[in-house]
Amino acid sequence: MAAARAGRPLDAEATRRIHRAALDQLARRGFAAMTMEGVADAAAVGKPALYRRHRDKAELVVAALGAALPELRPPPRGDPREALAGLLEQVLGGGETARVVAMAAGLLAVADDHPELMAAYRERVLEPRRALAVAVVRRAQEHGDVRAGVDPDQAVDALTGQILARLWRGGPLDRPWRERTLRWWWSWAGA
């Protein structure tokens, strides 16, 4: 997100409208076809309001995706199985999350043309969330719940792959599916 300039604070409600409009434009038109003008019109703000918050379209999209996802809390230090289940619940338990994850996955289609978009998304949205999951897997290895030979990054990729495959197939990410997926994951990674 662009650094706020000195002066009057940014209007939080206008920022929420801008982010909602950006996500709507992204979902309906895709990154390449969406415009700052279209976002400004849909959010009922002037283009200067967009540029006070975001340097460009890529930064706007990354901020909107990040704002739409739930703020993740580090899982408690207790049982790694409960920690992983809690983290998955935080990520997928909200109503908007599946839509946002699907839109983020769609960014891969424009990654070659807009590498700055993917780099910013990875740095600001994806990697901080992945780091929490990798930490849980490492803790599970320390507890002896995950085999020592399992690569924590690959283990998180295996779980993420299940989520993306489910989204692409159009299936719900509801609690029964999450529970089945975690049982599969533990049978695969568990000691």
Secondary structure as GFF3:
##gff-version 3
##sequence-region A 1 191
A	DSSP	alpha_helix	12	29	.	.	.	ID=ss1
A	DSSP	alpha_helix	36	43	.	.	.	ID=ss2
A	DSSP	alpha_helix	47	53	.	.	.	ID=ss3
A	DSSP	alpha_helix	57	68	.	.	.	ID=ss4
A	DSSP	alpha_helix	80	92	.	.	.	ID=ss5
A	DSSP	alpha_helix	97	106	.	.	.	ID=ss6
A	DSSP	three_ten_helix	107	110	.	.	.	ID=ss7
A	DSSP	alpha_helix	115	121	.	.	.	ID=ss8
A	DSSP	pi_helix	122	126	.	.	.	ID=ss9
A	DSSP	alpha_helix	127	143	.	.	.	ID=ss10
A	DSSP	alpha_helix	152	169	.	.	.	ID=ss11
A	DSSP	alpha_helix	175	189	.	.	.	ID=ss12
###
